[in-house]
Amino acid sequence: MKKTYLSMKNLIPFFATVILLFNCSKSDSGGTVTPITPPVTPPVVLPPVGTSDMDFWLTRSDQTALLQKQATILTFGTTTNTYPDIEVDSTKQYQTIDGFGYTLTGGSAYVINQMSASAKADLLQELFGNGEKSISINYLRISIGASDLNDSPFTYDDGGTDLGLTNFSLNPDKKDLIPLLKEIVTINPKIKIIATPWSAPVWMKDKDSFVGGSLRPIYYDVYAKYFVKYIQQMKAEGITIEAITPQNEPLNPNNNPSLVMTALQQTEFIKTNLGPAFKAANLTTKIIAYDHNCDVPDYPLTVLNDAQARPFVDGSAFHLYAGGIGALSSVHNAFPDKNVYFTEQYTDSKGDFGGDLKWHLKNVIIGSMRNWSKNALEWNLANDLNFGPHTQGGCSTCKGALTIGSGSNVTKNVAYYIVAHASKFVPVGSVCIASNNSGNLQTVAFKTPAGKKVLIVENDGNDVASFNIKYRNKWVTAQLSGGSVGTFVW
């Protein structure tokens, strides 16, 4: 049997309690009992659990976290470990960033405009605003005339031969695209817009069709004036065109609409007609060559190697449906005074969220930035539940960053998160700075105009990876599950 012993140490609290009870029952002169209020015990103040030196936003390939800010405490220190280092060096600076975003196709403008006014206003603030819940898209691509993600093909002068462009009109885009752009510009007046045609007016082509064919040389001059009119009339609508490319996918004859423009044809058009027309009209809109896949870097090099065309050309634009992203560096290294841009990559309706997240972060966002690109754009911003609208023969499997359903219902697809991991944290004017890849960990880093450092890390493997983020001889230890992407800000 366990025995209990009372020592003086045990009895002290006991006697104190008895004394307190007697005090609480003290009688006054009238014989009534007046309770004595016991002293108030001050609240217990717990020490802080720690503050984080950096914010960490996570998207997992299994969608259990979607651009979700983590509560993880990440504190810089110098305790050694065996994890690999990702070292960020803000003293090594590369290209200045123009932005991240999508193509606002005519079809995406149409489906967004079908939303209720309040739902659309909330969505536009989320996409283009700077609030806590916004992803701050700061770069858009639009089509000059229709793309294949309009419901039907058109240009701004489809009435037959019109050498004076007297019938030129933006009216086909005044129902959906232009009004929506005006709302976007109101939210973000500094948004950058690049515009590109899918086809010249059919009467200018050597084929009586929106599909394929080439621009006839006798119409080079009038087509240059077509671009000038477009830029001027968009400006009159309050929309500034930052840059144009002479042709979307100039080596693709199969899309609806489309137009073939060889490297030599584009060189001749730029140096003889388009460049001089822009100069005569005092336009500051940039001319960017190529706008097609990474497998033919000789195309933009042909344009840039021409001494007469080169002064008119700001740089070259790329897609990645063929070739490797390193082509951007090849062109940059040949002409380091000229810029490179990444202007399109689509996600497929049959694609896997996790697979697309990994590939696009590795190649489109991180890959393009590590190869000197000033921007990174995914393809279509929005479409309907049937991946429309699109032209007959246009892309029927291109999945928008958003799916707009009935009742203004919005579904965020993988392209939303691909872009948001950069656009939300890397404003215009940020500078790409040095960071290293390590094993399966793919990285790119930036310094923002406010002096913040942003590191995007994609775990291209299947296993959890722990690693150090090292900056100025201190580091934090972080972790990413396989296929996940994290944006770290400090």
C-alpha positions as CSV (number, residue, x, y, z in Angstrom):
1,M,0.0,0.0,0.0
2,K,1.3,3.5,-0.9
3,K,1.6,5.7,2.1
4,T,1.2,9.5,2.1
5,Y,3.4,11.6,4.3
6,L,2.5,15.2,5.3
7,S,5.6,17.4,5.7
8,M,5.7,21.0,6.7
9,K,6.2,21.8,3.0
10,N,2.9,20.0,2.3
11,L,1.0,21.8,5.2
12,I,2.0,25.4,4.3
13,P,-0.5,25.6,1.4
14,F,-3.2,23.9,3.5
15,F,-2.9,26.5,6.4
16,A,-2.8,29.3,3.9
17,T,-6.1,28.1,2.4
18,V,-7.7,27.8,5.9
19,I,-6.6,31.4,6.8
20,L,-8.0,32.7,3.4
21,L,-11.4,31.0,4.1
22,F,-11.6,32.6,7.6
23,N,-10.8,36.1,6.1
24,C,-13.5,35.6,3.4
25,S,-16.2,35.1,6.2
26,K,-15.4,38.1,8.3
27,S,-18.6,39.7,10.0
28,D,-19.3,43.4,10.1
29,S,-20.9,45.2,13.0
30,G,-24.4,44.5,11.7
31,G,-23.8,40.8,12.0
32,T,-23.9,40.1,8.2
33,V,-21.2,38.4,6.3
34,T,-19.4,40.4,3.7
35,P,-17.5,38.4,1.2
36,I,-14.0,39.6,0.3
37,T,-13.2,39.6,-3.4
38,P,-10.1,37.5,-4.1
39,P,-7.2,39.2,-5.9
40,V,-7.4,39.0,-9.7
41,T,-4.9,36.7,-11.2
42,P,-3.1,38.3,-14.2
43,P,-3.4,36.5,-17.5
44,V,-0.6,34.3,-18.6
45,V,1.4,35.8,-21.4
46,L,3.0,33.1,-23.6
47,P,6.2,33.9,-25.4
48,P,6.0,34.3,-29.2
49,V,6.6,31.1,-31.1
50,G,8.8,32.9,-33.6
51,T,8.4,35.1,-36.7
52,S,9.3,34.1,-40.2
53,D,12.0,35.9,-42.2
54,M,10.3,35.0,-45.5
55,D,6.8,34.3,-46.9
56,F,6.3,31.0,-48.5
57,W,3.5,30.3,-51.1
58,L,2.9,26.7,-52.2
59,T,1.1,24.8,-54.9
60,R,1.2,21.0,-54.8
61,S,0.8,18.7,-57.8
62,D,-2.1,16.9,-56.0
63,Q,-3.9,20.2,-55.6
64,T,-4.0,19.9,-51.8
65,A,-2.4,23.4,-51.8
66,L,-3.2,26.0,-54.5
67,L,-1.1,29.2,-54.3
68,Q,-1.5,28.9,-50.5
69,K,0.5,30.9,-48.1
70,Q,2.2,28.6,-45.6
71,A,2.5,29.1,-41.8
72,T,5.9,27.6,-41.9
73,I,8.5,29.6,-39.8
74,L,11.5,30.2,-42.0
75,T,14.3,32.0,-40.2
76,F,17.8,32.8,-41.4
77,G,20.6,31.2,-39.5
78,T,24.0,29.6,-39.8
79,T,23.4,26.2,-38.3
80,T,25.1,23.7,-40.7
81,N,23.3,20.7,-42.3
82,T,23.7,18.3,-45.1
83,Y,21.0,19.7,-47.4
84,P,21.8,21.2,-50.8
85,D,22.1,25.0,-51.1
86,I,20.2,27.2,-53.4
87,E,22.2,30.4,-53.2
88,V,20.6,33.7,-54.2
89,D,23.0,36.5,-55.2
90,S,21.4,39.9,-55.8
91,T,24.7,41.4,-56.8
92,K,24.6,39.5,-60.1
93,Q,21.8,41.0,-62.1
94,Y,20.4,40.1,-65.6
95,Q,17.4,41.3,-67.6
96,T,14.7,43.6,-66.4
97,I,11.3,42.0,-66.3
98,D,8.3,43.3,-68.2
99,G,5.7,41.0,-66.8
100,F,3.7,37.7,-66.7
101,G,0.3,36.9,-68.1
102,Y,-1.8,35.4,-70.9
103,T,-3.3,36.0,-74.2
104,L,-6.7,37.8,-73.9
105,T,-8.3,36.2,-77.0
106,G,-11.5,37.4,-78.4
107,G,-13.1,34.2,-77.1
108,S,-11.8,34.8,-73.6
109,A,-13.2,38.4,-73.7
110,Y,-16.5,37.0,-74.8
111,V,-16.9,34.5,-72.0
112,I,-15.8,36.9,-69.3
113,N,-18.3,39.4,-70.6
114,Q,-21.1,36.9,-70.1
115,M,-20.6,37.0,-66.3
116,S,-22.7,39.2,-64.1
117,A,-21.4,42.7,-63.6
118,S,-20.4,42.1,-60.0
119,A,-18.8,38.7,-60.6
120,K,-16.8,40.1,-63.6
121,A,-15.7,43.1,-61.5
122,D,-14.5,40.8,-58.7
123,L,-12.7,38.6,-61.2
124,L,-10.9,41.5,-63.0
125,Q,-9.7,42.8,-59.6
126,E,-8.4,39.3,-58.7
127,L,-6.6,39.0,-62.0
128,F,-5.3,42.5,-62.6
129,G,-5.4,44.3,-59.2
130,N,-2.8,44.7,-56.5
131,G,-4.8,43.5,-53.5
132,E,-4.0,40.7,-51.2
133,K,-6.2,38.3,-53.1
134,S,-5.0,39.5,-56.5
135,I,-2.5,37.7,-58.8
136,S,-1.5,41.1,-60.4
137,I,-1.2,40.1,-64.1
138,N,0.9,42.8,-65.7
139,Y,1.3,41.6,-69.4
140,L,-1.3,40.7,-72.0
141,R,-1.1,39.5,-75.6
142,I,-3.9,40.2,-77.9
143,S,-4.7,39.4,-81.6
144,I,-4.8,42.0,-84.4
145,G,-8.0,40.8,-85.9
146,A,-9.2,37.3,-85.0
147,S,-7.1,34.5,-83.6
148,D,-8.2,30.9,-83.8
149,L,-9.9,31.4,-80.4
150,N,-12.5,33.8,-81.8
151,D,-15.8,32.2,-83.0
152,S,-15.0,33.1,-86.6
153,P,-12.0,34.6,-88.6
154,F,-11.9,38.3,-89.5
155,T,-9.5,41.2,-89.9
156,Y,-10.2,45.0,-89.7
157,D,-10.5,45.4,-93.4
158,D,-12.4,42.5,-95.0
159,G,-14.4,44.3,-97.7
160,G,-12.2,43.6,-100.7
161,T,-9.2,45.5,-102.1
162,D,-8.8,48.8,-100.2
163,L,-5.5,50.4,-100.9
164,G,-6.3,53.5,-98.9
165,L,-7.7,51.5,-96.0
166,T,-10.8,53.6,-96.0
167,N,-12.8,50.7,-94.7
168,F,-10.4,49.9,-91.9
169,S,-12.4,49.5,-88.6
170,L,-12.0,48.1,-85.1
171,N,-15.7,47.4,-85.0
172,P,-15.4,43.6,-84.8
173,D,-13.6,44.0,-81.5
174,K,-15.7,46.8,-80.1
175,K,-18.3,44.4,-78.6
176,D,-16.1,42.3,-76.3
177,L,-12.3,42.7,-76.5
178,I,-12.0,46.5,-76.5
179,P,-14.5,47.2,-73.7
180,L,-12.9,44.5,-71.5
181,L,-9.5,46.0,-72.2
182,K,-10.7,49.4,-71.1
183,E,-11.9,47.9,-67.8
184,I,-8.5,46.2,-67.3
185,V,-6.6,49.4,-68.1
186,T,-8.7,51.2,-65.5
187,I,-7.5,48.7,-62.9
188,N,-3.9,48.6,-64.1
189,P,-3.1,51.6,-66.3
190,K,0.5,50.4,-66.7
191,I,-0.3,46.9,-68.1
192,K,1.8,46.0,-71.1
193,I,0.1,44.7,-74.2
194,I,1.7,43.0,-77.2
195,A,-0.4,42.5,-80.3
196,T,0.0,40.1,-83.2
197,P,-2.0,39.2,-86.3
198,W,-3.0,35.7,-87.2
199,S,-3.7,36.8,-90.8
200,A,-3.5,39.8,-93.1
201,P,-6.8,40.7,-94.9
202,V,-7.5,37.9,-97.4
203,W,-7.3,40.4,-100.4
204,M,-3.6,41.0,-99.5
205,K,-2.7,37.3,-99.6
206,D,-1.7,35.0,-102.5
207,K,-4.4,32.6,-101.4
208,D,-8.1,33.4,-101.2
209,S,-8.4,32.0,-97.7
210,F,-7.9,32.9,-94.1
211,V,-6.0,29.7,-93.8
212,G,-2.4,29.7,-95.0
213,G,-1.0,31.7,-98.0
214,S,1.5,34.5,-97.8
215,L,1.4,38.3,-98.0
216,R,1.8,39.5,-101.6
217,P,4.8,41.9,-101.9
218,I,2.7,44.5,-103.7
219,Y,0.7,44.9,-100.4
220,Y,3.7,45.2,-98.1
221,D,3.3,49.0,-97.9
222,V,-0.4,49.0,-97.3
223,Y,-0.1,46.3,-94.7
224,A,2.5,48.4,-92.9
225,K,-0.1,51.2,-92.8
226,Y,-2.6,48.7,-91.5
227,F,-0.5,48.2,-88.4
228,V,-0.1,52.0,-88.0
229,K,-3.8,52.5,-88.2
230,Y,-4.4,49.7,-85.7
231,I,-2.0,51.2,-83.1
232,Q,-3.3,54.7,-83.6
233,Q,-7.0,53.7,-83.3
234,M,-6.3,51.5,-80.2
235,K,-4.6,54.5,-78.7
236,A,-7.7,56.6,-79.4
237,E,-9.6,54.0,-77.5
238,G,-7.3,54.5,-74.5
239,I,-5.3,51.3,-75.1
240,T,-1.5,51.6,-75.6
241,I,0.1,48.9,-77.6
242,E,3.6,48.2,-76.2
243,A,4.8,46.0,-79.0
244,I,3.7,44.0,-82.0
245,T,5.0,41.0,-83.9
246,P,4.5,41.0,-87.7
247,Q,2.9,37.5,-87.6
248,N,1.9,34.8,-85.1
249,E,3.6,31.5,-85.9
250,P,4.8,32.6,-89.3
251,L,5.8,29.0,-90.2
252,N,2.4,27.5,-89.4
253,P,0.1,27.4,-92.5
254,N,-2.6,25.2,-91.0
255,N,-4.3,27.3,-88.4
256,N,-7.6,29.3,-89.0
257,P,-6.6,32.1,-89.5
258,S,-2.9,31.9,-90.4
259,L,-0.4,33.3,-92.8
260,V,3.1,32.1,-93.8
261,M,5.9,34.6,-93.6
262,T,9.4,33.3,-94.1
263,A,12.4,34.9,-92.4
264,L,13.5,36.6,-95.6
265,Q,9.9,37.9,-96.2
266,Q,9.7,39.2,-92.6
267,T,13.1,40.8,-92.9
268,E,12.1,42.6,-96.1
269,F,8.8,43.7,-94.7
270,I,10.3,45.2,-91.6
271,K,13.2,47.0,-93.2
272,T,11.4,48.3,-96.2
273,N,7.9,49.0,-95.0
274,L,7.0,48.3,-91.3
275,G,9.9,50.0,-89.7
276,P,9.9,53.1,-91.9
277,A,6.1,53.4,-91.5
278,F,6.4,53.3,-87.7
279,K,9.2,55.9,-87.9
280,A,7.2,58.2,-90.1
281,A,4.2,58.0,-87.8
282,N,6.4,58.7,-84.7
283,L,5.2,55.4,-83.1
284,T,7.2,54.1,-80.2
285,T,5.6,50.7,-80.4
286,K,8.3,48.0,-80.4
287,I,8.7,45.6,-83.4
288,I,9.5,42.1,-82.2
289,A,10.5,39.4,-84.7
290,Y,9.5,35.8,-85.2
291,D,6.9,34.7,-82.5
292,H,7.2,31.0,-83.1
293,N,8.9,27.8,-81.8
294,C,12.3,27.4,-80.3
295,D,13.4,24.9,-82.9
296,V,14.1,27.5,-85.6
297,P,16.4,30.1,-84.0
298,D,17.8,30.8,-87.4
299,Y,14.6,32.7,-88.2
300,P,15.1,35.6,-85.8
301,L,18.8,35.5,-86.4
302,T,18.2,36.1,-90.1
303,V,16.1,39.2,-89.3
304,L,18.7,40.5,-86.8
305,N,21.6,39.8,-89.1
306,D,20.2,42.2,-91.7
307,A,21.9,45.6,-91.1
308,Q,18.8,47.6,-92.4
309,A,16.2,45.6,-90.5
310,R,18.1,45.4,-87.2
311,P,17.7,49.0,-86.1
312,F,13.9,48.7,-86.3
313,V,13.7,45.4,-84.2
314,D,13.6,45.4,-80.4
315,G,14.0,41.6,-80.1
316,S,12.6,38.2,-80.8
317,A,9.6,36.2,-79.4
318,F,9.3,32.5,-78.9
319,H,6.9,29.6,-78.3
320,L,7.9,26.1,-77.1
321,Y,5.8,23.6,-79.0
322,A,9.1,22.4,-80.5
323,G,12.8,22.9,-79.7
324,G,14.4,23.8,-76.4
325,I,14.1,26.8,-74.2
326,G,17.9,27.4,-74.5
327,A,17.3,28.8,-78.0
328,L,16.4,32.1,-76.3
329,S,20.0,32.3,-74.9
330,S,21.4,31.4,-78.3
331,V,19.7,34.4,-79.9
332,H,20.5,36.6,-77.0
333,N,24.2,35.7,-77.0
334,A,24.4,36.5,-80.8
335,F,22.7,39.9,-80.2
336,P,23.0,40.8,-76.5
337,D,21.7,44.3,-77.2
338,K,18.4,42.8,-78.4
339,N,15.6,41.5,-76.1
340,V,14.0,38.1,-76.1
341,Y,10.4,37.3,-75.1
342,F,8.3,34.3,-74.4
343,T,4.8,34.8,-75.8
344,E,2.8,31.6,-75.9
345,Q,2.4,28.1,-74.4
346,Y,-1.0,26.3,-74.0
347,T,-2.2,23.7,-71.6
348,D,-4.3,20.9,-73.1
349,S,-7.8,19.9,-72.1
350,K,-6.6,16.3,-71.6
351,G,-3.5,17.4,-69.6
352,D,-2.7,16.4,-66.1
353,F,-2.6,19.2,-63.5
354,G,0.6,17.9,-61.8
355,G,2.4,17.2,-65.0
356,D,1.5,20.5,-66.5
357,L,2.4,22.4,-63.4
358,K,5.9,20.8,-63.4
359,W,6.6,21.2,-67.1
360,H,5.4,24.8,-67.5
361,L,7.1,26.1,-64.3
362,K,10.3,24.4,-65.3
363,N,10.2,25.6,-68.9
364,V,7.9,28.6,-69.4
365,I,8.4,30.5,-66.2
366,I,11.8,29.4,-64.8
367,G,13.3,28.3,-68.2
368,S,12.4,31.4,-70.1
369,M,13.6,33.7,-67.3
370,R,16.9,31.8,-67.0
371,N,17.4,32.3,-70.7
372,W,17.0,36.1,-70.7
373,S,13.3,36.5,-71.5
374,K,11.7,39.7,-70.3
375,N,8.2,38.2,-70.0
376,A,6.5,34.8,-69.8
377,L,3.0,34.3,-71.2
378,E,0.7,31.4,-71.1
379,W,-1.9,31.0,-73.9
380,N,-5.6,31.6,-73.5
381,L,-6.9,33.4,-70.4
382,A,-10.5,31.9,-70.4
383,N,-12.9,29.7,-72.3
384,D,-16.2,28.0,-71.7
385,L,-17.0,24.5,-70.6
386,N,-16.5,23.2,-74.1
387,F,-13.1,24.9,-74.6
388,G,-14.7,27.4,-76.9
389,P,-15.2,29.7,-78.7
390,H,-12.9,28.8,-81.5
391,T,-12.9,29.1,-85.3
392,Q,-13.6,26.1,-87.5
393,G,-10.3,24.3,-87.4
394,G,-9.0,26.4,-84.5
395,C,-7.7,24.8,-81.3
396,S,-10.5,22.7,-79.7
397,T,-8.4,21.4,-76.8
398,C,-6.7,24.6,-75.6
399,K,-7.6,24.9,-71.9
400,G,-7.9,28.4,-70.5
401,A,-6.4,29.5,-67.3
402,L,-10.1,29.9,-66.3
403,T,-13.2,28.0,-67.2
404,I,-16.3,30.3,-67.2
405,G,-19.4,28.2,-66.6
406,S,-23.1,29.1,-66.2
407,G,-24.1,31.4,-63.4
408,S,-20.7,33.2,-63.5
409,N,-19.0,30.2,-62.1
410,V,-15.2,30.3,-62.4
411,T,-12.9,27.3,-62.3
412,K,-9.2,28.1,-61.9
413,N,-7.1,25.7,-64.0
414,V,-3.4,24.9,-63.9
415,A,-2.3,27.8,-66.1
416,Y,-3.8,30.2,-63.5
417,Y,-1.3,28.9,-60.9
418,I,1.6,28.6,-63.3
419,V,1.5,32.3,-64.0
420,A,0.3,33.4,-60.5
421,H,3.4,32.0,-58.8
422,A,5.4,34.7,-60.7
423,S,2.9,37.5,-61.5
424,K,1.7,38.0,-57.9
425,F,5.2,38.5,-56.6
426,V,7.3,39.9,-59.4
427,P,6.1,43.4,-60.6
428,V,7.2,45.2,-63.7
429,G,10.7,46.6,-63.3
430,S,12.0,43.7,-61.2
431,V,15.4,42.3,-62.2
432,C,16.4,38.7,-62.6
433,I,19.2,37.8,-60.3
434,A,21.5,34.8,-59.8
435,S,20.3,31.6,-58.3
436,N,21.5,28.0,-58.9
437,N,19.6,24.8,-59.7
438,S,20.3,21.8,-57.5
439,G,19.4,18.3,-58.6
440,N,15.7,18.2,-59.3
441,L,15.2,21.7,-57.9
442,Q,14.7,24.2,-60.6
443,T,14.9,27.9,-59.6
444,V,14.8,31.5,-60.7
445,A,15.2,34.6,-58.5
446,F,14.3,38.3,-58.8
447,K,14.9,41.6,-57.0
448,T,11.8,43.8,-57.0
449,P,11.8,47.6,-57.3
450,A,11.0,47.7,-53.6
451,G,14.1,45.6,-52.8
452,K,12.4,42.4,-52.0
453,K,13.9,39.1,-53.1
454,V,11.7,36.5,-54.8
455,L,12.7,32.9,-55.4
456,I,10.6,30.4,-57.4
457,V,11.5,26.8,-56.8
458,E,10.0,23.8,-58.7
459,N,10.7,20.3,-57.5
460,D,10.9,18.4,-60.7
461,G,11.3,15.0,-58.9
462,N,8.8,12.7,-57.3
463,D,10.2,12.7,-53.8
464,V,10.2,15.3,-51.0
465,A,13.3,17.6,-51.1
466,S,14.7,19.6,-48.3
467,F,17.1,22.4,-49.1
468,N,18.7,25.6,-47.9
469,I,17.9,29.0,-49.3
470,K,21.1,30.9,-48.8
471,Y,21.4,34.6,-49.0
472,R,24.4,36.7,-47.7
473,N,26.0,33.8,-45.9
474,K,22.9,32.9,-43.9
475,W,20.2,30.4,-44.9
476,V,16.8,29.0,-44.1
477,T,15.9,25.4,-44.6
478,A,12.7,24.7,-46.6
479,Q,11.0,21.7,-48.0
480,L,9.0,20.9,-51.2
481,S,7.1,17.7,-52.0
482,G,7.7,16.1,-55.4
483,G,6.1,18.0,-58.3
484,S,5.4,21.1,-56.1
485,V,6.3,24.7,-56.6
486,G,7.0,27.3,-54.0
487,T,7.5,31.0,-54.2
488,F,9.6,32.5,-51.4
489,V,9.7,36.2,-50.6
490,W,11.9,38.1,-48.2
